[in-house]
């Protein structure tokens, strides 16, 4: 039986794995697989669900590799890597090589990957899609404690933040990628991930690893971001006290 992890390595090795963009997504995918499994175990999901969570985490960004190959950047590329990832998995007979996924599990996996990068999840989405959203955001927050400049801000590294983004953030909404044009706006988008966290254990991981503090500490012009970090810290405090 072919290992789903070996098949993943074989697939990504067809790209330039020495390139920073590809390399980053390989290790991001593997970390999200582990985080997703940890979240599932904390929720006391079944062995099969934990295994499926790990597989979904590993494959969730499989569409990103073609994106990097085409654009040499991540960000506003007009490229839906969630949808593209599902197309890769469906059209390359990818999942049928393993004999480890039930047909209904394939549908769950496709749905989770398709929706993981969308602005909002549908109300009736499967539980694995919600779990993946958390695991993905946890690792992206980690990556921004060591930001290596792989995301595009339309070459605008200014500290300007639009009134719309400010308003959406203060109303505890996620930020639309298409509304982001500057570095400062992108950092607000990353902070707003916290408003979209589904599970309490996910929030605990973020708190225990001091991701918010680490992101703040590496920013220049901290005064621009004070209101946003204060808002996030107050939100986290209220939510952890169950008075959200």
Number of C-alpha atoms within 10 A of each C-alpha: 7 11 12 18 13 9 15 17 12 11 13 17 14 9 15 13 15 10 12 13 21 22 16 15 18 21 12 19 23 19 19 29 24 18 24 30 26 18 23 24 16 14 13 11 14 11 12 11 17 22 19 23 31 25 22 27 30 23 23 29 24 25 22 22 23 18 21 19 14 11 12 17 16 16 18 17 15 8 16 15 24 22 18 19 21 22 15 14 18 14 9 10 9 14 18 15 14 12 11 16 17 11 11 8 15 18 13 20 25 22 18 27 28 22 22 25 18 16 12 11 16 10 6 6 13 15 13 23 22 18 24 29 25 26 26 23 20 23 18 16 20 19 15 18 19 11 13 11 10 13 16 19 19 12 10 12 14 12 16 13 19 14 9 11 20 16 12 15 20 14 11 17 16 20 24 14 14 10 14 22 20 19 20 22 23 24 19 20 21 18 21 22 20 24 16 17 18 15 15 14 16 22 17 13 15 19 14 9 11 13 19 20 13 15 20 17 11 13 14 10 10 12 9 14 17 12 13 18 19 11 17 21 16 13 17 19 13 12 13 13 9 8 8 10
